C-alpha cells in the first residue's frame, strides 16, 4: 500500500455554521453514522468480491481492513 501525501480540504463556511450550531452529541452521531456507512459499503464490496465467504470470514476481513492490521480471532 502506498502512502498518499496529506490533502487539505477547505470546508464551506455555510457547513461550518451548521456544524457549530450542533451539539457535541449531534456531531458525534454524524461521525458514528459515517463510520457505519463506510463499514457497510466495505462489507458489500468484499462480499461481491468473495461470494463464497461466510459471515464470520467477511466480518473478520472488514475488521482487518478497517484496523489496517491483523485482528485476533473472535475480536478479542
C-alpha positions in Angstrom: 0.0 0.0 0.0 1.5 3.4 -1.0 1.3 6.4 1.3 -0.5 9.4 -0.1 0.6 12.9 0.7 -1.8 14.7 3.1 -4.6 16.6 1.4 -6.0 19.8 3.0 -9.7 20.2 2.3 -11.4 23.5 2.8 -14.8 23.4 4.4 -17.5 25.7 3.1 -18.4 28.4 5.6 -22.1 27.5 5.4 -21.2 24.0 6.6 -19.1 25.4 9.4 -22.0 27.4 10.6 -24.3 24.4 10.6 -21.8 22.3 12.5 -21.2 25.0 15.1 -24.9 25.1 15.9 -25.0 21.3 16.5 -24.4 19.8 20.0 -21.3 17.6 20.5 -23.7 14.7 20.7 -25.1 15.5 17.2 -21.7 15.8 15.7 -20.6 12.5 17.3 -23.7 10.8 15.9 -22.9 12.1 12.4 -19.3 10.6 12.8 -20.7 7.3 14.0 -23.2 7.2 11.1 -20.4 7.9 8.6 -18.3 5.1 10.2 -21.2 2.6 10.0 -21.9 3.6 6.3 -18.2 3.1 5.5 -18.3 -0.4 7.2 -21.4 -1.4 5.3 -20.0 -0.2 2.0 -16.7 -2.0 2.6 -18.5 -5.2 3.6 -20.7 -5.1 0.5 -17.6 -4.7 -1.7 -15.8 -7.6 -0.1 -18.9 -9.8 -0.3 -19.2 -9.1 -4.0 -15.5 -9.9 -4.5 -15.7 -13.1 -2.4 -19.3 -14.5 -2.6 -18.0 -17.8 -1.3 -17.0 -16.4 2.1 -19.2 -16.9 5.2 -20.4 -14.2 7.6 -17.5 -14.8 10.0 -14.9 -14.5 7.3 -16.5 -11.4 5.9 -16.7 -9.7 9.3 -13.1 -10.6 10.0 -11.9 -9.1 6.7 -13.9 -5.9 7.3 -12.4 -5.5 10.7 -8.9 -6.3 9.4 -9.2 -3.7 6.7 -10.6 -1.0 8.9 -8.0 -1.6 11.6 -5.2 -1.8 9.0 -3.7 -4.8 10.7 -4.5 -8.4 11.7 -7.5 -8.9 14.0 -7.5 -11.6 16.6 -9.9 -14.5 16.2 -13.2 -13.7 18.0 -12.5 -10.0 18.0 -10.8 -10.2 21.4 
